[in-house]
Structure formats: C-alpha cells, structure tokens
Amino acid sequence: MAPTIDIIRHAEAHHNIAGPDIPDPRLTHRGLRQCLGMQARYKKIDSGANITHIISSPLRRAIETSLHIAELAQDGSAITLNPHFQEVNATPSSTGTAASQLLAQYPGAGLDAARVDEHWYRKGPDTPFAPDAEKLETRALRARCFLLAVVRDLATRGRSDARVVVVTHGEFAHWLTNDFAGTGYARNSSWHTTEIRSYRFEKLDPGAGDEVPLVETRESLERRGLDAPVLVTDEERAELKRIATIRVVSYATSYAEKERKEREARVLAEDEEWEEVGDEEANKENTAPPPGSHPIPRRRHRHGPSSLSRSS
C-alpha cells in the first residue's frame, strides 16, 4: 500500500468574513478554534506518529493551520513551504508575504523555505503563479509530481504507513486533485475550512507523459458520508472544469484591471507639477491661514497631460 496524502483546507481567516481586500490574512479566533477541532479529528485518523512530511502553501493562513498539525507530528517534521500550493486568484488576500518577512514573523516555527524565493508571491502575467488556466494546470501537475517524489521515496524506505500532510486552499484543492465535484457558478469550492481528505497515487511509477492522478481513499470517502466517489460523466466533469476555468479567466481580468488603474495613478502622480504664482494670485487661490501657521503658499498644482492623452 502506498503512503497516504492528507490534504487539508486552511482554517477560517479574516478574508473569509471581511472580503478579499485584506493582504495575506491571518486566522481569526474562530479559525484558531477550528484548528483545535482539526487536531482532534486528525487524531482519529492517525496519532501523528506516522506524519513524516508537512507541506504548506506559504500564505499565512495555511502556515498557521500547518503549525497545529506540526504539534501532532511526533518526529518533529519541519513545515515545507511550497508556492505551488498557494491559492488560485490574485486578490490581496491570496497574495503572499516576502519570504524574509515570513521567517521573521514565525521564528522557531521550523519553516523550511528552501523552495520559496523572496518574491514568490508575485502573480503578474509573466509569473508561473498568474491566474491563468494553462499555468494553473501546469502548477497543479508540478504540485502532484512533488508529492509523488515524496511518497516514492517513502515507499522505497518501506514507509507505506507514512502520512504526508498538505495544507492548501479550497479552490486550488480542486485543481490539485482534478476533482471539481460540488463546485459551480456560485460556489468556488466544496471544501470546508479545516476539512481533511485523504488520497493515494494510483501509480508510483507512471510512464513518461502519463497523468499523475490522486485517488481519494475509501476511509476518506466514509468520513464524508460517501459509499463511493461521486460519479460524474465525462461531459459533466468537463462542464465542471469549464466553469472553474471561467472563474480563473475572471480573476485574470480583474488583475489586469487593477494593474491598469495602478498604472494610470502612477502616470498622474508623475505628471503632477508645481507652478510658481505671484502674491496676488496666490492670495486669491488660498484662504488666509490661521494665526501662527506657515505663510500662504506661493505655488499651486499644475496637472500636465497624462500619457494616455499624449498618446491619443
């Protein structure tokens, strides 16, 4: 039997209740309580003695959830940060923190940041983490290949009882497992916060060009109240993935619009100039200052033409 991969969605973070404009949010008090419940549920799956690896998205809500799993691991496993497991979109809440800052914020947490460069959080169109469906497919495949390498090594060492824990995000979990059941236009994930689902690789030695599928274990399905995997036709599966892809395209569009507005704001700031004016004109344009304040300014803003108007 191959080693087991336990995939967990992070606990509740502030963006889950206040919206996506919070930069790289941390867990809420409720999220911290959820982690305690997650620990209790995990102990029913495994005591922690068989946890050999903890792999986490480098977003702070995932790291903080991983720290509670690390408390269960009895061999002192480090938390491996891997940017391939970060969330899909590029909102402030899913845009991470520089690696050096993360290490400073979690001193002594046993974070292995060897796979995270300083600017891993960038999600522009020229990065592998952009909200782009093709890049997302590639990222999910690389994440599975990373996990495959881990479990193959464990199997080689005779650790078929090993458990590899992955802490990731609700939407990316669907791309990672290539299972979009439960999603739709109004629901981007069927994974609940701190939900645990367990998987194994169908093959540990796939041929060149073969898919690298993860298969949910029978025990995991039973924990979810299912007798068998949710059966969908090829057409239904394709439709679910098409909807997920449409959502990714909308993320890319939103990111491009945000970038456009920021560029325009920078252009306006660069074009802003000062124009010297005489005393008489300055007195007309400025109200008299209160006693003891600085003298009336003798200059005013002059806004030059923006680069957009110059090019039109």
C-alpha positions as CSV (number, residue, x, y, z in Angstrom):
1,M,0.0,0.0,0.0
2,A,1.3,3.5,-0.9
3,P,1.8,6.2,1.7
4,T,-1.2,8.4,2.3
5,I,-1.5,12.1,1.5
6,D,-3.9,14.1,3.8
7,I,-5.0,17.3,2.1
8,I,-6.4,20.0,4.4
9,R,-8.0,23.3,3.6
10,H,-6.8,26.0,6.0
11,A,-8.9,27.3,8.9
12,E,-11.0,30.4,8.7
13,A,-9.0,33.6,8.1
14,H,-10.1,37.2,8.2
15,H,-10.8,37.5,4.5
16,N,-13.4,34.7,4.8
17,I,-15.6,37.1,6.8
18,A,-14.4,40.5,5.7
19,G,-13.7,40.1,2.0
20,P,-10.6,39.6,-0.3
21,D,-9.0,43.0,0.2
22,I,-7.1,42.1,3.3
23,P,-3.5,41.4,2.5
24,D,-2.3,37.8,3.3
25,P,-4.7,37.5,6.3
26,R,-4.1,35.5,9.4
27,L,-6.5,33.2,11.1
28,T,-9.5,34.5,13.1
29,H,-10.2,33.5,16.7
30,R,-12.8,31.1,15.2
31,G,-10.1,29.8,12.8
32,L,-7.8,29.0,15.8
33,R,-10.7,27.1,17.5
34,Q,-11.2,25.2,14.2
35,C,-7.6,24.2,14.3
36,L,-8.1,22.6,17.7
37,G,-11.1,20.7,16.3
38,M,-9.0,19.7,13.3
39,Q,-6.4,18.3,15.7
40,A,-9.0,16.2,17.5
41,R,-10.4,14.8,14.2
42,Y,-6.9,14.1,12.8
43,K,-6.1,12.0,15.9
44,K,-8.9,9.7,15.0
45,I,-7.2,9.2,11.6
46,D,-3.7,8.9,12.9
47,S,-2.0,9.6,16.2
48,G,0.6,11.7,14.5
49,A,3.3,9.1,14.8
50,N,3.2,8.4,11.0
51,I,3.3,12.0,9.9
52,T,6.6,12.3,8.0
53,H,6.1,15.5,6.0
54,I,4.0,18.7,6.3
55,I,3.8,20.7,3.1
56,S,2.1,24.1,3.2
57,S,1.2,26.9,1.0
58,P,3.3,29.9,2.0
59,L,0.2,32.1,2.6
60,R,-0.1,32.9,6.3
61,R,-3.4,31.3,6.9
62,A,-2.0,28.0,5.6
63,I,1.2,28.3,7.7
64,E,-0.8,28.9,10.9
65,T,-3.0,25.9,10.2
66,S,0.1,23.8,9.5
67,L,1.6,24.8,12.9
68,H,-1.3,22.9,14.6
69,I,-0.6,19.8,12.5
70,A,3.1,20.1,13.4
71,E,2.0,19.9,17.1
72,L,0.8,16.4,16.4
73,A,3.8,15.1,14.4
74,Q,5.9,13.1,16.7
75,D,9.1,13.2,14.7
76,G,9.4,17.0,14.7
77,S,8.8,17.3,10.9
78,A,9.6,20.8,9.5
79,I,6.9,22.6,7.6
80,T,7.9,22.7,3.9
81,L,6.7,25.9,2.2
82,N,5.9,25.3,-1.4
83,P,4.5,28.1,-3.5
84,H,2.9,25.7,-6.0
85,F,0.2,25.0,-3.3
86,Q,-0.9,28.7,-2.9
87,E,-4.4,29.8,-3.9
88,V,-5.6,30.4,-7.4
89,N,-6.6,34.1,-7.5
90,A,-4.5,37.3,-7.2
91,T,-6.6,39.3,-4.8
92,P,-4.7,40.9,-1.8
93,S,-5.9,38.1,0.4
94,S,-4.3,35.5,-1.9
95,T,-1.1,37.5,-2.5
96,G,1.6,36.4,0.0
97,T,4.3,38.0,2.0
98,A,8.0,38.2,1.2
99,A,10.0,35.1,2.4
100,S,12.2,37.1,4.7
101,Q,9.2,38.6,6.5
102,L,7.5,35.2,6.9
103,L,10.6,33.8,8.6
104,A,10.7,36.8,10.9
105,Q,7.0,36.6,11.7
106,Y,7.2,32.9,12.7
107,P,10.6,32.5,14.5
108,G,11.2,29.0,15.7
109,A,8.3,27.5,13.8
110,G,10.5,25.1,11.8
111,L,9.7,26.6,8.4
112,D,11.6,25.2,5.5
113,A,11.7,28.0,3.0
114,A,14.3,26.5,0.6
115,R,11.7,26.4,-2.2
116,V,10.4,29.9,-1.7
117,D,12.3,32.8,-3.2
118,E,12.0,36.3,-1.7
119,H,9.3,37.4,-4.2
120,W,7.4,34.2,-4.6
121,Y,4.1,36.0,-4.1
122,R,4.2,37.9,-7.4
123,K,1.3,36.8,-9.6
124,G,1.7,39.0,-12.7
125,P,1.1,37.5,-16.2
126,D,4.9,36.8,-16.6
127,T,5.0,34.6,-13.5
128,P,4.1,30.9,-13.1
129,F,1.5,31.8,-10.4
130,A,-0.6,34.1,-12.5
131,P,-4.4,33.4,-12.5
132,D,-4.2,31.7,-15.9
133,A,-5.9,28.4,-16.6
134,E,-3.0,26.9,-18.5
135,K,-0.4,27.9,-15.9
136,L,-2.7,26.7,-13.2
137,E,-2.9,23.3,-14.9
138,T,0.9,23.2,-15.0
139,R,1.2,24.3,-11.4
140,A,-1.2,21.6,-10.2
141,L,0.7,19.0,-12.1
142,R,4.0,20.1,-10.6
143,A,2.5,20.0,-7.2
144,R,1.4,16.4,-7.7
145,C,4.8,15.5,-9.1
146,F,6.4,17.0,-6.0
147,L,4.1,14.8,-3.8
148,L,4.8,11.8,-6.0
149,A,8.5,12.2,-5.4
150,V,8.0,12.4,-1.7
151,V,5.8,9.3,-1.4
152,R,8.0,7.3,-3.8
153,D,11.0,8.0,-1.5
154,L,8.9,6.9,1.5
155,A,7.8,3.7,-0.3
156,T,11.4,2.9,-1.2
157,R,12.3,3.2,2.5
158,G,9.5,0.9,3.5
159,R,7.3,3.6,5.0
160,S,4.0,2.5,3.4
161,D,2.3,3.6,6.6
162,A,3.6,7.2,6.3
163,R,1.3,10.2,6.1
164,V,2.1,13.3,4.1
165,V,0.1,16.3,5.2
166,V,-0.7,19.1,2.7
167,V,-2.3,22.4,3.8
168,T,-3.6,24.3,0.9
169,H,-6.7,26.3,-0.2
170,G,-10.3,25.5,-1.1
171,E,-10.1,26.4,-4.8
172,F,-6.6,25.1,-5.5
173,A,-7.5,21.8,-3.8
174,H,-9.9,21.1,-6.7
175,W,-7.1,21.7,-9.3
176,L,-4.7,19.7,-7.3
177,T,-7.0,16.6,-7.1
178,N,-8.5,17.3,-10.5
179,D,-11.9,16.8,-8.8
180,F,-14.4,19.6,-9.3
181,A,-17.4,17.9,-7.8
182,G,-19.5,20.3,-5.7
183,T,-18.4,23.5,-7.5
184,G,-20.5,25.7,-9.7
185,Y,-21.0,29.3,-10.8
186,A,-21.9,30.4,-7.3
187,R,-19.5,28.1,-5.4
188,N,-15.8,28.1,-6.0
189,S,-15.1,25.2,-3.6
190,S,-16.8,22.3,-1.9
191,W,-14.0,22.0,0.7
192,H,-14.9,23.3,4.2
193,T,-12.3,25.1,6.3
194,T,-10.1,22.5,8.1
195,E,-11.7,19.7,6.1
196,I,-9.4,16.7,5.7
197,R,-9.5,14.4,2.7
198,S,-7.0,11.6,2.1
199,Y,-5.6,10.4,-1.1
200,R,-3.1,7.9,-2.6
201,F,-1.4,7.8,-6.0
202,E,-2.8,5.3,-8.4
203,K,0.7,4.6,-9.7
204,L,4.0,5.3,-8.1
205,D,5.9,4.8,-11.4
206,P,3.8,6.4,-14.1
207,G,5.2,6.2,-17.6
208,A,6.5,9.2,-19.5
209,G,3.6,11.5,-20.4
210,D,1.2,9.7,-18.2
211,E,-1.2,11.6,-15.9
212,V,-0.4,11.6,-12.2
213,P,-3.8,11.0,-10.6
214,L,-4.7,11.2,-6.9
215,V,-7.4,8.9,-5.8
216,E,-9.4,9.5,-2.6
217,T,-9.2,6.7,-0.1
218,R,-12.2,4.6,1.0
219,E,-11.7,5.8,4.6
220,S,-11.8,9.4,3.4
221,L,-15.0,8.9,1.5
222,E,-16.6,7.3,4.5
223,R,-15.6,10.3,6.7
224,R,-17.5,12.4,4.2
225,G,-20.5,10.1,4.4
226,L,-20.0,8.7,0.9
227,D,-20.0,5.0,0.0
228,A,-18.1,5.6,-3.2
229,P,-16.7,8.6,-5.2
230,V,-19.2,10.9,-6.7
231,L,-19.8,9.6,-10.1
232,V,-20.0,12.1,-12.9
233,T,-20.0,11.5,-16.7
234,D,-17.2,12.8,-18.8
235,E,-19.5,15.5,-20.1
236,E,-20.3,16.6,-16.5
237,R,-16.7,16.5,-15.5
238,A,-15.7,18.7,-18.5
239,E,-18.5,21.1,-17.7
240,L,-17.4,21.5,-14.1
241,K,-13.9,22.2,-15.2
242,R,-15.1,24.6,-17.8
243,I,-16.9,26.6,-15.0
244,A,-13.7,26.5,-12.9
245,T,-11.7,27.8,-15.9
246,I,-14.2,30.6,-16.5
247,R,-13.6,31.7,-12.9
248,V,-9.8,31.7,-13.4
249,V,-10.3,33.9,-16.5
250,S,-12.4,36.3,-14.5
251,Y,-9.5,36.5,-11.9
252,A,-7.1,37.4,-14.7
253,T,-9.4,40.1,-16.0
254,S,-9.8,41.6,-12.5
255,Y,-6.0,41.5,-12.0
256,A,-5.4,43.3,-15.4
257,E,-8.0,45.9,-14.5
258,K,-6.3,46.6,-11.1
259,E,-2.9,46.9,-12.8
260,R,-4.3,49.3,-15.4
261,K,-5.8,51.6,-12.6
262,E,-2.5,51.5,-10.7
263,R,-0.5,52.4,-13.9
264,E,-2.9,55.4,-14.5
265,A,-2.5,56.5,-10.9
266,R,1.3,56.4,-11.3
267,V,1.1,58.4,-14.5
268,L,-1.0,61.1,-12.9
269,A,1.4,61.3,-10.0
270,E,4.4,61.6,-12.3
271,D,2.7,64.3,-14.4
272,E,1.8,66.4,-11.4
273,E,3.9,69.6,-11.4
274,W,4.2,72.8,-9.4
275,E,3.7,76.2,-10.9
276,E,5.1,79.4,-9.3
277,V,2.5,82.1,-8.9
278,G,2.6,85.7,-7.7
279,D,1.5,87.0,-4.3
280,E,-1.8,88.5,-5.7
281,E,-2.8,85.3,-7.4
282,A,-1.8,83.2,-4.5
283,N,-3.9,85.2,-2.2
284,K,-6.9,84.7,-4.5
285,E,-6.4,81.0,-4.6
286,N,-5.7,80.3,-0.9
287,T,-7.7,81.2,2.1
288,A,-6.0,83.2,4.9
289,P,-4.1,80.9,7.2
290,P,-4.9,80.8,10.9
291,P,-2.6,82.8,13.3
292,G,0.8,81.2,13.8
293,S,0.6,79.0,10.7
294,H,3.0,78.9,7.8
295,P,2.9,81.7,5.3
296,I,0.5,81.5,2.3
297,P,2.0,79.2,-0.3
298,R,3.1,80.9,-3.5
299,R,2.6,78.0,-5.8
300,R,-0.2,75.7,-7.0
301,H,-0.6,72.3,-8.5
302,R,-0.5,72.1,-12.3
303,H,-1.5,68.7,-13.8
304,G,0.2,68.0,-17.0
305,P,-1.4,65.8,-19.7
306,S,-1.3,62.2,-18.9
307,S,0.5,59.7,-21.1
308,L,-2.9,58.4,-22.2
309,S,-3.9,61.8,-23.5
310,R,-0.5,62.3,-25.1
311,S,-0.8,59.1,-27.0
312,S,-4.4,59.6,-28.2
